[in-house]
Amino acid sequence: MGWWGSVKNAAEKTKLRGDIALTQRGITARKKKFGEEFYDVLTNDKQKLLGGIGVSAGTLSVFKKSSNDGTMQIAFETCRDDIRCMQARKEEHNKQLDVMEVKGCHTMPDETIGQNIRKSGKMFADAGVGTKIRAQMALIDREMKIRKENFGLEVYDIAKTSDDKEKMGGLKGTISKALAALSEQEKEIQKIVDVAKNDVEGIEGRVISLERQIAFLDSEMEPLAPTSS
């Protein structure tokens, strides 16, 4: 390979490494999304399996058995407790808004010029405080989103590995045996795990393909072995 060919080869490998880095970020993003979906379905009490956001002997215990050491349940309970604290902070802010509404400027008299001025001043002051409180509530919403995403990063590999182990002995293995009569919530949990796993494996396959292209380019750069005369 000539000088120009070497330059093109190096440029192509640089581009491929950049593509790999971007693709790997996609893996992280998908695991974070899994965390949001997984946490939300585990805390969904429509079927009253988990008793609100508390854990019963229902769905989560299956994952606990699958992961052997209970790591997933510990991660979930820690995440749940963190989010409860965030929700309590948000509720306090919401109560502040309710109090402002009850005691707002509309309750002040406005018969005189002075009263009108004071009422206008309170209206602007309340608007400023209300905007600040809503901004704080939005930040808490973001904190909860990030916490769920981190939960996904913590438990994705456990959920995937547990599911893979069960499928070695037949699709859904322990999960289907323990939940012979699957509820809608339990089906949704399995679906979330399956879809996330398929998505991540697809992205990982893309990384492997890019790495193989780099390996091929590296092989082109290797000098040919000398032939014997």
C-alpha positions as MATLAB code, in Angstrom:
seq = 'MGWWGSVKNAAEKTKLRGDIALTQRGITARKKKFGEEFYDVLTNDKQKLLGGIGVSAGTLSVFKKSSNDGTMQIAFETCRDDIRCMQARKEEHNKQLDVMEVKGCHTMPDETIGQNIRKSGKMFADAGVGTKIRAQMALIDREMKIRKENFGLEVYDIAKTSDDKEKMGGLKGTISKALAALSEQEKEIQKIVDVAKNDVEGIEGRVISLERQIAFLDSEMEPLAPTSS';
ca = [
       0.000    0.000    0.000;
       1.390    3.378   -1.013;
       1.600    6.564    1.027;
      -1.752    7.868   -0.176;
      -3.398    4.553    0.526;
      -2.007    4.610    4.065;
      -3.438    8.094    4.620;
      -6.880    7.039    3.414;
      -6.693    3.900    5.544;
      -5.866    5.928    8.673;
      -8.644    8.426    7.935;
     -11.181    5.651    7.477;
     -10.166    4.021   10.776;
     -10.502    7.373   12.561;
     -14.004    7.763   11.166;
     -14.911    4.221   12.192;
     -13.643    4.787   15.746;
     -15.806    7.900   15.928;
     -18.790    5.872   14.736;
     -18.060    3.267   17.412;
     -17.982    5.921   20.146;
     -21.327    7.339   18.977;
     -22.855    3.877   18.731;
     -21.672    2.935   22.221;
     -23.372    6.059   23.556;
     -26.512    4.700   21.957;
     -26.157    1.563   24.083;
     -25.950    3.668   27.235;
     -28.946    5.756   26.147;
     -31.021    2.619   25.513;
     -30.186    1.194   28.946;
     -31.206    4.497   30.515;
     -34.516    4.401   28.668;
     -34.963    0.837   29.918;
     -34.514    2.134   33.477;
     -37.384    4.592   33.086;
     -39.671    1.991   31.501;
     -38.746   -0.757   33.956;
     -39.134    1.404   37.057;
     -42.472    2.801   35.896;
     -43.956   -0.630   35.195;
     -42.673   -2.013   38.513;
     -44.415    0.826   40.345;
     -47.605    0.579   38.330;
     -50.361   -0.489   40.758;
     -53.198   -0.854   38.247;
     -53.218   -4.604   38.832;
     -52.393   -4.044   42.531;
     -49.559   -6.566   42.333;
     -47.023   -4.319   43.972;
     -49.308   -2.440   46.330;
     -48.581    1.007   44.907;
     -44.831    1.534   44.922;
     -44.217   -1.068   47.605;
     -42.917   -4.525   46.718;
     -44.970   -7.632   47.453;
     -44.198  -11.269   46.746;
     -45.276  -10.671   43.150;
     -43.312   -9.714   40.093;
     -40.111   -8.369   41.632;
     -39.505  -11.517   43.673;
     -39.185  -13.411   40.397;
     -36.322  -11.197   39.332;
     -34.819  -11.543   42.787;
     -34.761  -15.328   42.406;
     -33.344  -15.046   38.916;
     -30.486  -12.775   40.037;
     -29.790  -15.056   43.031;
     -28.309  -12.449   45.361;
     -31.212   -9.993   45.323;
     -29.101   -7.244   43.740;
     -31.951   -6.133   41.510;
     -34.420   -5.832   44.373;
     -31.921   -3.828   46.436;
     -31.300   -1.522   43.461;
     -35.045   -1.088   42.927;
     -35.807   -0.371   46.566;
     -32.972    2.166   46.767;
     -34.217    3.881   43.614;
     -37.806    3.811   44.887;
     -36.783    5.407   48.202;
     -34.760    8.097   46.423;
     -37.681    8.940   44.175;
     -40.081    9.000   47.114;
     -37.901   11.686   48.693;
     -37.906   13.661   45.443;
     -41.676   13.315   45.145;
     -42.069   14.560   48.724;
     -39.968   17.638   47.904;
     -42.077   18.270   44.811;
     -45.274   17.906   46.849;
     -44.017   20.533   49.294;
     -43.471   22.933   46.421;
     -46.932   22.138   45.109;
     -48.410   22.933   48.518;
     -46.630   26.292   48.440;
     -48.364   27.063   45.151;
     -51.707   26.040   46.652;
     -51.180   28.364   49.619;
     -50.245   31.212   47.284;
     -53.437   30.581   45.342;
     -55.571   30.658   48.483;
     -53.856   33.743   49.858;
     -53.244   35.411   46.513;
     -53.664   39.029   45.565;
     -57.297   38.361   44.598;
     -58.092   38.221   48.334;
     -56.804   41.779   48.921;
     -59.131   44.807   48.828;
     -58.672   47.240   45.965;
     -60.953   50.112   46.841;
     -58.295   52.802   47.240;
     -55.279   53.778   45.155;
     -52.957   52.515   47.868;
     -54.744   49.181   48.027;
     -54.551   48.877   44.268;
     -50.803   49.543   44.364;
     -50.236   46.964   47.115;
     -52.399   44.442   45.274;
     -50.422   44.961   42.044;
     -47.151   44.641   43.934;
     -48.233   41.347   45.498;
     -49.414   40.069   42.140;
     -45.956   40.623   40.588;
     -44.210   39.239   43.663;
     -46.370   36.113   43.645;
     -45.763   35.641   39.932;
     -42.011   35.722   40.507;
     -42.176   33.305   43.423;
     -44.512   31.007   41.502;
     -42.140   30.921   38.534;
     -39.245   30.028   40.822;
     -41.228   27.243   42.522;
     -42.302   25.753   39.185;
     -38.687   25.828   38.006;
     -37.670   23.935   41.145;
     -40.406   21.377   40.497;
     -39.162   20.942   36.924;
     -35.653   20.317   38.265;
     -37.030   17.640   40.600;
     -38.784   16.005   37.636;
     -35.424   15.905   35.873;
     -33.752   14.463   38.982;
     -36.346   11.675   39.044;
     -35.797   10.974   35.344;
     -32.023   10.772   35.834;
     -32.455    8.513   38.879;
     -34.601    6.110   36.872;
     -32.034    6.164   34.062;
     -29.269    5.283   36.518;
     -31.454    2.463   37.811;
     -31.522    1.133   34.263;
     -27.734    1.214   34.045;
     -27.554   -0.641   37.373;
     -29.966   -3.460   36.581;
     -29.990   -3.930   32.796;
     -27.242   -6.547   32.788;
     -28.912   -8.378   35.699;
     -32.285   -8.432   33.940;
     -30.719   -9.561   30.660;
     -28.542  -12.243   32.259;
     -31.427  -13.565   34.352;
     -33.660  -13.745   31.306;
     -30.952  -15.473   29.251;
     -30.412  -18.094   31.970;
     -34.104  -18.904   32.085;
     -34.356  -19.210   28.311;
     -31.573  -21.801   28.276;
     -34.052  -24.147   29.952;
     -36.984  -23.027   27.817;
     -38.432  -19.642   26.966;
     -39.227  -17.597   30.066;
     -38.247  -20.484   32.384;
     -38.665  -19.405   36.001;
     -40.588  -16.286   35.040;
     -43.312  -18.214   33.226;
     -43.405  -20.969   35.854;
     -43.780  -18.554   38.733;
     -46.344  -16.539   36.789;
     -48.381  -19.261   35.144;
     -51.330  -16.906   34.781;
     -49.539  -13.809   33.565;
     -51.295  -10.537   34.361;
     -51.145   -7.609   31.969;
     -48.535   -5.920   34.165;
     -46.338   -9.002   34.243;
     -46.560   -9.335   30.471;
     -45.541   -5.698   30.159;
     -42.507   -6.271   32.395;
     -41.342   -9.177   30.243;
     -41.966   -7.166   27.084;
     -39.885   -4.246   28.370;
     -36.968   -6.569   29.173;
     -37.212   -8.338   25.802;
     -37.464   -5.170   23.707;
     -34.593   -3.475   25.521;
     -32.416   -6.557   25.146;
     -33.146   -6.801   21.410;
     -32.412   -3.099   20.944;
     -29.123   -3.225   22.863;
     -28.008   -6.394   21.094;
     -28.745   -4.734   17.770;
     -26.590   -1.734   18.679;
     -23.845   -4.023   20.002;
     -23.929   -5.870   16.686;
     -23.312   -2.563   14.927;
     -20.260   -1.976   17.166;
     -18.902   -5.435   16.344;
     -19.360   -4.743   12.630;
     -17.442   -1.459   12.893;
     -14.663   -3.124   14.880;
     -14.348   -5.792   12.168;
     -14.003   -3.092    9.544;
     -11.121   -1.586   11.529;
      -9.509   -5.025   11.855;
      -9.794   -5.464    8.085;
      -8.156   -2.100    7.482;
      -5.386   -3.057    9.913;
      -4.812   -6.283    7.978;
      -4.385   -4.275    4.787;
      -1.598   -2.304    6.444;
       0.384   -5.384    7.439;
       3.358   -6.060    5.151;
       3.250   -9.255    3.126;
       5.465  -12.078    4.379;
       8.609  -12.437    2.235;
       8.513  -15.346   -0.194;
      11.371  -17.815   -0.308;
      13.409  -17.862   -3.513;
];
